[in-house]
Amino acid sequence: MHQINQDLKAAAARHRRKNPLKRQEALTGWLFVAPALIGFAIFTAFSMCYSLYISFTDWNILSDPKFVGWQNYVNLFTRDIFFGEYLWNTIYYVLFLVPSVLVISLFFAILLNKTFKGFTSFYRASLFLPSIISTVAIALVWKWLLNSQSGTINGILRWIGISQPPQWLLDAKWAKLSIILMRIWQMSGYYMVMYLTGLQTIPSSLYEAARVDGANKLQQLFFITVPMLSPTTFAIMILLVLEAFNIFEAVMIMTEGSLGTSSLMYYVYRLAFASYRMGYASALAWILFLIILVFTILRFVLKKDEVM
């Protein structure tokens, strides 16, 4: 019994000696993450809480906020004639952008996963480059390319025999599609790189076994590549939906929200910084946040049967 007590005392002494070192390590770790935590607390957490408070007020910046309760949210769904239209526009962008970018980025990833002597890196860099250029700069370039009279795209269409090419940014029928085309071109390279990373984690033995069993390239794609890339596809889909719901710069630069192209995010901007209705804009921003949150949760729920 005496020996056990001695052992316990010795263990307690060792523990006390280790505690200062552990505390020092913990303090060092907190010091490293402190700048990020402080930045998040000030510029994100505080801003979100304040915007939530503002969403329950009537505030035009020039006067003090006046608390109105749920009135802003009620007005959004009962009196705002633009909310439904802009919500549909935003959903339209999501429905067309997400599957288009998924398919195109996967296509280029599979194509560039092969080795082309001296050119693979060049092609990968060329496709990735648009994703690191400012959306504003790209939108300005595409606005020029899609110019109805002097744009390069319509010039090519006339050269190949189309006498009346589309009035891209002057026709409501083509305006949303023009923005979608620009964003597909800009975004596909970034997600191609993510798919390339996923492709390189698939064991080559799976393809060898499939070839031995007589599977052709198409069967290998649908029964090996696509299922094995499902975690990557899941992550890309979430990011794409976030980008599509938050589409703003392209709408502002290319059409200024005209011709039925305005998104909910552009509507938030117009309400807050053109009409100075900060409370109403904050309420709309929170509704947009909740829509994205519901979709994300639903996507996680539906993810049960995917390959991990």
N, C-alpha and C positions, 0 to 999 in steps of 0.2 A: 504494500500500500504506500509505504514511504517512497519507494522507487517511482511509482506512478505519479505521485505528487511532484516529485522532482522533475520528471519528464514534462508534466503539464506546465510547470513554472518555466522550464527552459524554452518550451514552445511559445509561451506567452512573451517571453523576453525577445525571442527571434522575431515574433510578429510586431512587437513595438519598434524594433530596429528597422523593420522593412516599411512600416507605415510612413515615416517621413519621405522615403524615396518614392512611394506610390503617390503621396500627395503632391510631390514635386512634379512627377510625370503627368498627373491629372491637370495640374496648374499649367504646365507647358502646353498640353493639348488644348486647353480652353483658350490660352493666349493666341494660339495659331488660328482657331476658328472664330475668335472674337470679332475681327473686322467684318467677316461675312455676316455674322449674327447681328451685329450692330447695324450694318447696312440693310439687312432684311427687316429688322425691327422698325427702322426709321422710314425707309423708302417703300416697303411693301406692306408689312403688317399694319403699321399705323395708318398708312394711306387707305388700305382696304376698310379698316374700322371707321375712319373718318368719312369715307364715301358712303358707307352703310348708313351712318348717321344723317348725312346730307340727303340721302334718298328719301328720308321722311320729312324733308323740309321743302319750302318754297324759297329758293335763293337765286337771285340774279346777279350776285357778286357785289353790286353797287349798294345793296342794303343788307341788313342783318338777316340771317336765316330765320324763317318763320315755320315752326313745327306744324305739319299738316297730317301727320299719321300716315295711313295707307293710301292717301288720296292720289299720289303719283302713280302707284301701282294700279289702282282702280281705273284711273284715266287712260293708262296704257292699253288696257284690255277693253274698255268700253267707249272711249271717246276719240282715241288716236286713229285717224284714218290711214296713217302711213305705216303704223306698226306691222299690220298684217302683210302689207305689200313688201316691206323691207325684210321681214322674217322669211317670206317665201324666196326672195332674191338670195338671201344668205343660204337657205337650204339648197337652192338651185346650184350655187357655187360648190357646196359640199358634195352634192350628188354627182356632179360632173368632174370636179377636180380630184376627189379622192380615188375613185377607180381608175381614172385616166393616168394619174401619176404612178399608182401602184403597178399597172400593167407596163407602162413605158419604162419605168425605172428597173423593173425586173427583167424586161427584155434586154436592155442594154447591159445589165449586170451579167446575165447569162452569156451574152455575146462577148463581153470583155473579160470574162473569167477564163477564156482561152488565151493562149499565148501567141501574140503576133510579134514577130521579130522587130524590135526597135520601135514599135508603134503603140504598144499597149499603154504605156505610161502617158504618151501624148494624147491618146484618145480619152483616157480616164480624166486627165487634167482638163481637157477641152470641155467635156461634159459637166465636170464639177465646177468649172470657173463661174458660170452664171449665178450659182447659189451663194457666192461670197461677194457679189457685186450689189450695191445698194438697189433696193426695189424702186426707189424714185428714179435713179439713173436708167434702169432697164425700162421702166414705164415710159420715160421720155423718148427713148430710142424706138420702142414699139409704137408709140404714138406717131412718130415720123414714118416708120415703116408702113403703118396702116392708113396713112393719109390717102383719102379717096382720089385726089388729083395727082399728086406727085410722089406718093409712097412707092417704095421698092416692090412691095408685094403685088399691088395692083398693076405696076409696070410689067412685072413678069407675067401676070395673068393676061394682060393685053397682048403681050408678045407671043404667047402660045395660042392666041385666037379667041380669048374671051372678051368680047367687045364691051360688055357691061359688068365689070367685076363688082363685088359687094361694096357697099358704102359702110365700111367697117364700123367707124366710130360716129357715124351720122344716122344710122338706121337702128331702131330699137330691136330689130330682129337679129342683128349681128353684134350689137355692142357688148352684151354679156359674154358672148362666145369669144370676142376679141380679148377681153380681160382673162378669160379662162386659158386661152392659148398662150398668152404671155406668161401666166403663172406656171403652166405646165412646163414651158421651156426653161423657166428659172429654177423650178423645184426638183425636176426629175434627176438631175445630176447628183444632188445631195443624197437622195434616197437610194440612188444607184450604188453609191459607196457603201451604204448600210447593207444593201442586199449582197454586195460583193463580199463583205465580211461574213455574212451568214452562209454564203455558198462555200466559202473556204473551210467552214467547220463541218461540212457534210462529208462523212467518210467515203473515200473512193471505192471501198470494198462493196458498198451498197450498189453502186452502178455496175461494178464488175459482176456481181451476183445476178443483177437484173439482165445483163447482156447474155450471161450463160443461160438464163431461163427464156431467152428469146424476146425480151422486151425491146421495143423500138424507142427512138428518141422521145417521141411524144408521150409514150407510156411512162418513161423514166421521169419526164417533167411533171406529169400529173400525180404519179404515185410515189415519187421519191423527193424531187426537188421542192415542189409546192408544200407538201406536208411537213418536211423538215425545216422549211423556212417560216412556218407558222408563228413562232415567237417573234421573229424579225418583222413579219407582216403585221402582227398585232401592234408592236411598238410604232411602226411607221404609220399605221392607220390612225392611231391616237394622235400622233403629231400632225398628220395631214388634216384631220378634222379640226384641231385647234387652229391651224393656219387658215383653213377655209372659213371658219367662223369669224376669224379676226381679220379678214381681208379688208384693207383700208387704203394703203398707199396707191395701189393700182387704180382703184376706183376714183380716188381724188385726182390723180394726175391725168388719167386717160379720158375720163368722162365727166368729172366733177359731180358724180352722182346722177347725171341726167340719163334720159332714154331708158329708164327702168333698171339701172345698174346699181343703185344705192344699196349698200348692205347695212346691217344693224350697227356695225362698228362705225361706219361713216355717218350714220344718223346720230350716234352718240356724239361724235365730233361736232356735227352741225348744231345740235342742241346746246352743247356746252360752250363752244367757242365762237359761234355765229349768233345764236339767240340768247346766250348767257343764262340758259335755264339749267343751272348746275344740279339742282335737286332732281329735276325730271330726268336729266341725262344720267345721273348716278343710279336712279331706279332702273332705267333701261339697261345700264351696264350690269347691274346685278341680275336682271332677268336673263341676259345673255350668258352670264356666268353659270346660272342654274341650269340653263339648257345644255351647255357644254358638260357640266358635272353629271347630269342625268344620262347623257349619251355615254360618257366615260364609264360610269358605274354599270350601265346596261351592257357595254362592250365587255367588261370584266366578267359579268355574270354569264354571258354567252360564250365565254372562252373555255369553258370546262372541258370540251371534247377535243381541244387542239393539242398538237404534239408539243411537248416541252422538252 
